[in-house]
Amino acid sequence: MRFNCLLMVFYPQKGYNSTIFAYGQTGAGKTFTMLGKSDEQRGLQPRVFEHIFKELLKFESARVKCTYLEIYNEQIIDLVRDFWRFLGRK
């Protein structure tokens, strides 16, 4: 698992798209795996973002596009877009 996730961080640095997809039954630990619980138990998402943005410091300019989707009861929710709408921004 760790090696696969490292590849998901490496490929975007080379210009490729990357996806980490967590699925499973309710209560299986998807949210904990992706987000973690605290600074001591960080999930994949904060670790990946930290690595990506540290690497971006090496470049003069870069562009990052992130989509964070939740699929629940056959509905797709864009958590990033909806968060900004919640704050009153587009």
N, CA, C and O atoms as CSV, one atom per row, in Angstrom:
chain,resi,resn,atom,element,x,y,z
A,1,MET,N,N,0.831,-1.200,0.000
A,1,MET,CA,C,0.000,0.000,0.000
A,1,MET,C,C,0.867,1.253,0.000
A,1,MET,O,O,0.605,2.182,-0.764
A,2,ARG,N,N,1.875,1.292,0.829
A,2,ARG,CA,C,2.698,2.494,0.923
A,2,ARG,C,C,3.395,2.787,-0.399
A,2,ARG,O,O,3.451,3.938,-0.832
A,3,PHE,N,N,3.929,1.744,-1.045
A,3,PHE,CA,C,4.619,1.922,-2.319
A,3,PHE,C,C,3.655,2.451,-3.377
A,3,PHE,O,O,4.003,3.362,-4.128
A,4,ASN,N,N,2.452,1.891,-3.444
A,4,ASN,CA,C,1.464,2.342,-4.427
A,4,ASN,C,C,1.110,3.812,-4.237
A,4,ASN,O,O,0.990,4.551,-5.214
A,5,CYS,N,N,0.945,4.237,-3.004
A,5,CYS,CA,C,0.600,5.634,-2.743
A,5,CYS,C,C,1.765,6.559,-3.062
A,5,CYS,O,O,1.553,7.689,-3.500
A,6,LEU,N,N,2.977,6.101,-2.851
A,6,LEU,CA,C,4.131,6.920,-3.225
A,6,LEU,C,C,4.159,7.142,-4.729
A,6,LEU,O,O,4.516,8.228,-5.187
A,7,LEU,N,N,3.787,6.124,-5.505
A,7,LEU,CA,C,3.721,6.289,-6.951
A,7,LEU,C,C,2.657,7.310,-7.333
A,7,LEU,O,O,2.838,8.066,-8.288
A,8,MET,N,N,1.552,7.339,-6.597
A,8,MET,CA,C,0.486,8.288,-6.889
A,8,MET,C,C,0.942,9.729,-6.656
A,8,MET,O,O,0.371,10.659,-7.226
A,9,VAL,N,N,1.948,9.913,-5.836
A,9,VAL,CA,C,2.501,11.243,-5.597
A,9,VAL,C,C,3.604,11.542,-6.618
A,9,VAL,O,O,3.781,12.690,-7.025
A,10,PHE,N,N,4.336,10.515,-7.026
A,10,PHE,CA,C,5.454,10.697,-7.955
A,10,PHE,C,C,4.988,11.052,-9.363
A,10,PHE,O,O,5.543,11.961,-9.980
A,11,TYR,N,N,3.991,10.359,-9.877
A,11,TYR,CA,C,3.566,10.558,-11.264
A,11,TYR,C,C,3.089,11.978,-11.570
A,11,TYR,O,O,3.449,12.506,-12.623
A,12,PRO,N,N,2.309,12.618,-10.721
A,12,PRO,CA,C,1.911,14.003,-11.041
A,12,PRO,C,C,3.099,14.954,-11.174
A,12,PRO,O,O,3.020,15.941,-11.906
A,13,GLN,N,N,4.187,14.671,-10.481
A,13,GLN,CA,C,5.370,15.508,-10.608
A,13,GLN,C,C,5.957,15.423,-12.007
A,13,GLN,O,O,6.691,16.311,-12.438
A,14,LYS,N,N,5.628,14.347,-12.711
A,14,LYS,CA,C,6.093,14.138,-14.082
A,14,LYS,C,C,5.045,14.556,-15.111
A,14,LYS,O,O,5.248,14.375,-16.312
A,15,GLY,N,N,3.923,15.116,-14.647
A,15,GLY,CA,C,2.907,15.613,-15.562
A,15,GLY,C,C,1.734,14.687,-15.802
A,15,GLY,O,O,0.892,14.975,-16.652
A,16,TYR,N,N,1.653,13.578,-15.075
A,16,TYR,CA,C,0.550,12.636,-15.248
A,16,TYR,C,C,-0.543,12.887,-14.210
A,16,TYR,O,O,-0.268,13.377,-13.115
A,17,ASN,N,N,-1.766,12.551,-14.558
A,17,ASN,CA,C,-2.859,12.607,-13.594
A,17,ASN,C,C,-2.732,11.444,-12.624
A,17,ASN,O,O,-2.118,10.425,-12.939
A,18,SER,N,N,-3.307,11.602,-11.458
A,18,SER,CA,C,-3.214,10.570,-10.441
A,18,SER,C,C,-4.517,10.510,-9.652
A,18,SER,O,O,-5.183,11.526,-9.456
A,19,THR,N,N,-4.872,9.307,-9.201
A,19,THR,CA,C,-6.099,9.119,-8.430
A,19,THR,C,C,-5.846,8.143,-7.298
A,19,THR,O,O,-5.207,7.107,-7.482
A,20,ILE,N,N,-6.347,8.481,-6.141
A,20,ILE,CA,C,-6.389,7.531,-5.023
A,20,ILE,C,C,-7.861,7.314,-4.729
A,20,ILE,O,O,-8.584,8.267,-4.440
A,21,PHE,N,N,-8.305,6.086,-4.798
A,21,PHE,CA,C,-9.715,5.738,-4.684
A,21,PHE,C,C,-9.902,4.798,-3.498
A,21,PHE,O,O,-9.308,3.721,-3.458
A,22,ALA,N,N,-10.716,5.196,-2.546
A,22,ALA,CA,C,-10.994,4.350,-1.378
A,22,ALA,C,C,-12.453,3.900,-1.443
A,22,ALA,O,O,-13.358,4.720,-1.604
A,23,TYR,N,N,-12.665,2.625,-1.320
A,23,TYR,CA,C,-14.036,2.124,-1.337
A,23,TYR,C,C,-14.160,0.977,-0.342
A,23,TYR,O,O,-13.169,0.355,0.040
A,24,GLY,N,N,-15.378,0.713,0.065
A,24,GLY,CA,C,-15.625,-0.382,0.988
A,24,GLY,C,C,-16.898,-0.146,1.778
A,24,GLY,O,O,-17.599,0.848,1.590
A,25,GLN,N,N,-17.169,-1.069,2.647
A,25,GLN,CA,C,-18.381,-0.999,3.458
A,25,GLN,C,C,-18.321,0.171,4.436
A,25,GLN,O,O,-17.250,0.676,4.773
A,26,THR,N,N,-19.495,0.580,4.873
A,26,THR,CA,C,-19.592,1.595,5.915
A,26,THR,C,C,-18.859,1.091,7.158
A,26,THR,O,O,-19.049,-0.050,7.581
A,27,GLY,N,N,-18.029,1.942,7.733
A,27,GLY,CA,C,-17.300,1.579,8.943
A,27,GLY,C,C,-16.012,0.819,8.692
A,27,GLY,O,O,-15.380,0.352,9.640
A,28,ALA,N,N,-15.606,0.684,7.427
A,28,ALA,CA,C,-14.407,-0.089,7.109
A,28,ALA,C,C,-13.113,0.698,7.325
A,28,ALA,O,O,-12.032,0.109,7.341
A,29,GLY,N,N,-13.207,2.011,7.490
A,29,GLY,CA,C,-12.015,2.814,7.755
A,29,GLY,C,C,-11.549,3.665,6.587
A,29,GLY,O,O,-10.407,4.126,6.586
A,30,LYS,N,N,-12.394,3.886,5.599
A,30,LYS,CA,C,-12.010,4.701,4.434
A,30,LYS,C,C,-11.668,6.130,4.841
A,30,LYS,O,O,-10.625,6.654,4.449
A,31,THR,N,N,-12.529,6.751,5.613
A,31,THR,CA,C,-12.297,8.139,6.026
A,31,THR,C,C,-11.049,8.235,6.890
A,31,THR,O,O,-10.256,9.163,6.731
A,32,PHE,N,N,-10.869,7.298,7.792
A,32,PHE,CA,C,-9.674,7.309,8.643
A,32,PHE,C,C,-8.419,7.147,7.793
A,32,PHE,O,O,-7.424,7.832,8.027
A,33,THR,N,N,-8.454,6.256,6.817
A,33,THR,CA,C,-7.299,6.044,5.942
A,33,THR,C,C,-6.996,7.294,5.133
A,33,THR,O,O,-5.833,7.672,4.990
A,34,MET,N,N,-8.015,7.932,4.611
A,34,MET,CA,C,-7.804,9.095,3.754
A,34,MET,C,C,-7.472,10.360,4.551
A,34,MET,O,O,-6.604,11.131,4.139
A,35,LEU,N,N,-8.140,10.586,5.673
A,35,LEU,CA,C,-7.969,11.832,6.419
A,35,LEU,C,C,-7.157,11.689,7.696
A,35,LEU,O,O,-6.458,12.622,8.091
A,36,GLY,N,N,-7.240,10.539,8.342
A,36,GLY,CA,C,-6.574,10.358,9.620
A,36,GLY,C,C,-7.437,10.853,10.766
A,36,GLY,O,O,-8.624,11.134,10.602
A,37,LYS,N,N,-6.817,10.950,11.914
A,37,LYS,CA,C,-7.558,11.343,13.116
A,37,LYS,C,C,-6.967,12.586,13.770
A,37,LYS,O,O,-7.698,13.413,14.315
A,38,SER,N,N,-5.665,12.715,13.716
A,38,SER,CA,C,-4.990,13.841,14.375
A,38,SER,C,C,-3.634,14.038,13.698
A,38,SER,O,O,-3.306,13.345,12.736
A,39,ASP,N,N,-2.855,14.984,14.206
A,39,ASP,CA,C,-1.514,15.186,13.643
A,39,ASP,C,C,-0.640,13.955,13.799
A,39,ASP,O,O,0.218,13.692,12.957
A,40,GLU,N,N,-0.850,13.202,14.864
A,40,GLU,CA,C,-0.064,11.992,15.086
A,40,GLU,C,C,-0.529,10.841,14.191
A,40,GLU,O,O,0.251,9.936,13.893
A,41,GLN,N,N,-1.777,10.870,13.769
A,41,GLN,CA,C,-2.338,9.809,12.938
A,41,GLN,C,C,-2.913,10.413,11.657
A,41,GLN,O,O,-4.111,10.322,11.392
A,42,ARG,N,N,-2.032,11.032,10.871
A,42,ARG,CA,C,-2.476,11.665,9.631
A,42,ARG,C,C,-2.783,10.614,8.576
A,42,ARG,O,O,-2.115,9.583,8.494
A,43,GLY,N,N,-3.787,10.885,7.784
A,43,GLY,CA,C,-4.157,9.983,6.708
A,43,GLY,C,C,-3.385,10.291,5.430
A,43,GLY,O,O,-2.456,11.098,5.425
A,44,LEU,N,N,-3.791,9.630,4.348
A,44,LEU,CA,C,-3.117,9.819,3.073
A,44,LEU,C,C,-3.230,11.240,2.548
A,44,LEU,O,O,-2.247,11.806,2.069
A,45,GLN,N,N,-4.408,11.816,2.633
A,45,GLN,CA,C,-4.633,13.133,2.033
A,45,GLN,C,C,-3.684,14.194,2.577
A,45,GLN,O,O,-3.008,14.842,1.778
A,46,PRO,N,N,-3.594,14.408,3.872
A,46,PRO,CA,C,-2.662,15.442,4.340
A,46,PRO,C,C,-1.202,15.110,4.035
A,46,PRO,O,O,-0.406,16.015,3.783
A,47,ARG,N,N,-0.845,13.840,4.053
A,47,ARG,CA,C,0.539,13.459,3.744
A,47,ARG,C,C,0.882,13.714,2.279
A,47,ARG,O,O,1.955,14.225,1.958
A,48,VAL,N,N,-0.048,13.350,1.396
A,48,VAL,CA,C,0.169,13.552,-0.038
A,48,VAL,C,C,0.258,15.033,-0.355
A,48,VAL,O,O,1.165,15.460,-1.069
A,49,PHE,N,N,-0.685,15.833,0.171
A,49,PHE,CA,C,-0.651,17.268,-0.094
A,49,PHE,C,C,0.623,17.899,0.438
A,49,PHE,O,O,1.212,18.752,-0.226
A,50,GLU,N,N,1.055,17.500,1.611
A,50,GLU,CA,C,2.290,18.039,2.168
A,50,GLU,C,C,3.464,17.742,1.234
A,50,GLU,O,O,4.279,18.623,0.960
A,51,HIS,N,N,3.547,16.516,0.752
A,51,HIS,CA,C,4.642,16.139,-0.140
A,51,HIS,C,C,4.586,16.918,-1.452
A,51,HIS,O,O,5.603,17.435,-1.916
A,52,ILE,N,N,3.397,17.002,-2.047
A,52,ILE,CA,C,3.248,17.709,-3.321
A,52,ILE,C,C,3.675,19.167,-3.176
A,52,ILE,O,O,4.429,19.671,-4.008
A,53,PHE,N,N,3.211,19.845,-2.143
A,53,PHE,CA,C,3.523,21.261,-2.012
A,53,PHE,C,C,4.974,21.505,-1.609
A,53,PHE,O,O,5.528,22.553,-1.940
A,54,LYS,N,N,5.595,20.577,-0.910
A,54,LYS,CA,C,7.036,20.697,-0.654
A,54,LYS,C,C,7.807,20.586,-1.961
A,54,LYS,O,O,8.762,21.329,-2.190
A,55,GLU,N,N,7.390,19.649,-2.826
A,55,GLU,CA,C,8.048,19.478,-4.117
A,55,GLU,C,C,7.844,20.697,-5.015
A,55,GLU,O,O,8.737,21.049,-5.787
A,56,LEU,N,N,6.688,21.340,-4.925
A,56,LEU,CA,C,6.406,22.509,-5.756
A,56,LEU,C,C,7.341,23.674,-5.455
A,56,LEU,O,O,7.564,24.528,-6.313
A,57,LEU,N,N,7.883,23.713,-4.256
A,57,LEU,CA,C,8.808,24.787,-3.899
A,57,LEU,C,C,10.064,24.771,-4.768
A,57,LEU,O,O,10.779,25.770,-4.845
A,58,LYS,N,N,10.334,23.644,-5.420
A,58,LYS,CA,C,11.520,23.515,-6.268
A,58,LYS,C,C,11.332,24.177,-7.635
A,58,LYS,O,O,12.305,24.352,-8.369
A,59,PHE,N,N,10.116,24.542,-7.982
A,59,PHE,CA,C,9.817,25.082,-9.304
A,59,PHE,C,C,9.463,26.567,-9.213
A,59,PHE,O,O,8.967,27.041,-8.192
A,60,GLU,N,N,9.731,27.292,-10.309
A,60,GLU,CA,C,9.368,28.706,-10.353
A,60,GLU,C,C,7.857,28.876,-10.412
A,60,GLU,O,O,7.296,29.760,-9.765
A,61,SER,N,N,7.212,28.031,-11.187
A,61,SER,CA,C,5.753,28.098,-11.277
A,61,SER,C,C,5.211,26.690,-11.458
A,61,SER,O,O,5.880,25.814,-12.007
A,62,ALA,N,N,4.015,26.493,-10.999
A,62,ALA,CA,C,3.376,25.190,-11.112
A,62,ALA,C,C,1.874,25.375,-11.017
A,62,ALA,O,O,1.388,26.398,-10.534
A,63,ARG,N,N,1.155,24.383,-11.478
A,63,ARG,CA,C,-0.300,24.421,-11.415
A,63,ARG,C,C,-0.788,23.115,-10.808
A,63,ARG,O,O,-0.388,22.028,-11.226
A,64,VAL,N,N,-1.652,23.242,-9.822
A,64,VAL,CA,C,-2.214,22.074,-9.151
A,64,VAL,C,C,-3.727,22.150,-9.262
A,64,VAL,O,O,-4.328,23.183,-8.968
A,65,LYS,N,N,-4.329,21.072,-9.678
A,65,LYS,CA,C,-5.786,20.982,-9.713
A,65,LYS,C,C,-6.178,19.757,-8.907
A,65,LYS,O,O,-5.691,18.652,-9.147
A,66,CYS,N,N,-7.057,19.969,-7.958
A,66,CYS,CA,C,-7.456,18.890,-7.063
A,66,CYS,C,C,-8.972,18.767,-7.041
A,66,CYS,O,O,-9.686,19.765,-6.947
A,67,THR,N,N,-9.444,17.557,-7.126
A,67,THR,CA,C,-10.861,17.278,-6.982
A,67,THR,C,C,-11.000,16.258,-5.865
A,67,THR,O,O,-10.274,15.265,-5.827
A,68,TYR,N,N,-11.920,16.502,-4.972
A,68,TYR,CA,C,-12.141,15.607,-3.838
A,68,TYR,C,C,-13.608,15.219,-3.867
A,68,TYR,O,O,-14.476,16.004,-3.486
A,69,LEU,N,N,-13.878,13.999,-4.323
A,69,LEU,CA,C,-15.253,13.550,-4.529
A,69,LEU,C,C,-15.669,12.527,-3.489
A,69,LEU,O,O,-14.865,11.733,-3.000
A,70,GLU,N,N,-16.935,12.575,-3.173
A,70,GLU,CA,C,-17.549,11.551,-2.335
A,70,GLU,C,C,-18.707,10.953,-3.140
A,70,GLU,O,O,-19.535,11.680,-3.689
A,71,ILE,N,N,-18.752,9.643,-3.200
A,71,ILE,CA,C,-19.879,8.961,-3.839
A,71,ILE,C,C,-20.632,8.239,-2.729
A,71,ILE,O,O,-20.093,7.350,-2.070
A,72,TYR,N,N,-21.870,8.632,-2.534
A,72,TYR,CA,C,-22.673,8.055,-1.464
A,72,TYR,C,C,-24.106,7.921,-1.965
A,72,TYR,O,O,-24.679,8.880,-2.483
A,73,ASN,N,N,-24.681,6.736,-1.810
A,73,ASN,CA,C,-26.041,6.470,-2.297
A,73,ASN,C,C,-26.210,6.885,-3.759
A,73,ASN,O,O,-27.210,7.497,-4.136
A,74,GLU,N,N,-25.225,6.544,-4.558
A,74,GLU,CA,C,-25.236,6.797,-6.001
A,74,GLU,C,C,-25.270,8.278,-6.354
A,74,GLU,O,O,-25.658,8.633,-7.467
A,75,GLN,N,N,-24.873,9.146,-5.434
A,75,GLN,CA,C,-24.755,10.578,-5.694
A,75,GLN,C,C,-23.296,10.985,-5.568
A,75,GLN,O,O,-22.600,10.568,-4.642
A,76,ILE,N,N,-22.841,11.804,-6.510
A,76,ILE,CA,C,-21.463,12.297,-6.493
A,76,ILE,C,C,-21.460,13.713,-5.941
A,76,ILE,O,O,-22.185,14.582,-6.424
A,77,ILE,N,N,-20.643,13.932,-4.933
A,77,ILE,CA,C,-20.537,15.239,-4.286
A,77,ILE,C,C,-19.088,15.696,-4.403
A,77,ILE,O,O,-18.173,14.980,-3.999
A,78,ASP,N,N,-18.880,16.892,-4.957
A,78,ASP,CA,C,-17.547,17.480,-5.032
A,78,ASP,C,C,-17.317,18.247,-3.733
A,78,ASP,O,O,-17.842,19.347,-3.560
A,79,LEU,N,N,-16.549,17.681,-2.837
A,79,LEU,CA,C,-16.372,18.263,-1.508
A,79,LEU,C,C,-15.594,19.571,-1.532
A,79,LEU,O,O,-15.805,20.420,-0.667
A,80,VAL,N,N,-14.706,19.755,-2.495
A,80,VAL,CA,C,-13.948,21.009,-2.587
A,80,VAL,C,C,-14.858,22.126,-3.090
A,80,VAL,O,O,-14.935,23.189,-2.473
A,81,ARG,N,N,-15.549,21.892,-4.207
A,81,ARG,CA,C,-16.429,22.908,-4.771
A,81,ARG,C,C,-17.528,23.287,-3.782
A,81,ARG,O,O,-17.814,24.468,-3.581
A,82,ASP,N,N,-18.140,22.276,-3.166
A,82,ASP,CA,C,-19.224,22.551,-2.226
A,82,ASP,C,C,-18.727,23.279,-0.981
A,82,ASP,O,O,-19.476,24.056,-0.390
A,83,PHE,N,N,-17.488,23.046,-0.573
A,83,PHE,CA,C,-16.905,23.749,0.570
A,83,PHE,C,C,-16.799,25.246,0.269
A,83,PHE,O,O,-17.158,26.078,1.103
A,84,TRP,N,N,-16.300,25.588,-0.934
A,84,TRP,CA,C,-16.169,27.001,-1.297
A,84,TRP,C,C,-17.529,27.650,-1.438
A,84,TRP,O,O,-17.698,28.817,-1.085
A,85,ARG,N,N,-18.501,26.913,-1.949
A,85,ARG,CA,C,-19.864,27.460,-2.035
A,85,ARG,C,C,-20.420,27.713,-0.634
A,85,ARG,O,O,-21.105,28.709,-0.402
A,86,PHE,N,N,-20.118,26.798,0.301
A,86,PHE,CA,C,-20.554,26.957,1.680
A,86,PHE,C,C,-19.988,28.254,2.272
A,86,PHE,O,O,-20.657,28.939,3.045
A,87,LEU,N,N,-18.748,28.577,1.897
A,87,LEU,CA,C,-18.111,29.802,2.397
A,87,LEU,C,C,-18.563,31.045,1.643
A,87,LEU,O,O,-18.172,32.159,1.992
A,88,GLY,N,N,-19.394,30.861,0.597
A,88,GLY,CA,C,-19.872,31.997,-0.163
A,88,GLY,C,C,-18.956,32.435,-1.272
A,88,GLY,O,O,-19.071,33.554,-1.772
A,89,ARG,N,N,-18.029,31.552,-1.672
A,89,ARG,CA,C,-17.104,31.858,-2.764
A,89,ARG,C,C,-17.379,30.906,-3.913
A,89,ARG,O,O,-17.973,29.844,-3.731
A,90,LYS,N,N,-16.939,31.302,-5.095
A,90,LYS,CA,C,-17.118,30.426,-6.265
A,90,LYS,C,C,-15.926,29.568,-6.497
A,90,LYS,O,O,-15.911,28.774,-7.438
